[in-house]
Amino acid sequence: MKRILSVLIGCLWAGIQPGTAAQAQQTNTQIRKELETVMHDFMASIKTGDSTKFYKLFYDGPVTWVGVDKEQSHQYFVKKNNKLSKNYFKSSPQSFIRSIVAEGGGEEEKFYNIRMDGDERVAIITFNYSYWSKGKKQNWGQESWGLIRADGQWKIASVIFSVEMENVVPEPANAAKTKK
């Protein structure tokens, strides 16, 4: 009993409230669930072509949306077009979902090897992805989102990703250890 009392007094003296670690763990679990919901809604809105649901996932200001070709895919495009070109491109969430809706269905993005970090206001999600059209893998790479919590909702503020074309460099079979 004396030892417990000493620990509690020590915690109070140091400014640490009892149960803080447990509260932080609970908060982290809740935040992770919320972020997983954003990821699920992102994938579902692509699969269903639901642009309204898709738009609601994003911050209402300018959203960074930049892709960069991996080296072999970039060289493929340079050779195919017979000219030098930038190895990156920028777009927007609106252009992305419009292109999916224009395809008429059958689009899908799969996420795996997901890593999350952040607190109750900002978060970073980094993962491997593969993009599919009509059941055939088109490209794959790494993707990273920056998110903010705005008015109680997680919103994507940036999407940055690398692109390797599946027909140029097939994704290694062991890359998708924990597919979602």
Summary of the structure (lengths in Angstrom):
residues: 180
radius of gyration: 21.1
end to end distance: 48.2
largest distance: 79.8
contacts: 472
relative contact order: 0.16
helix: 40%
strand: 34%
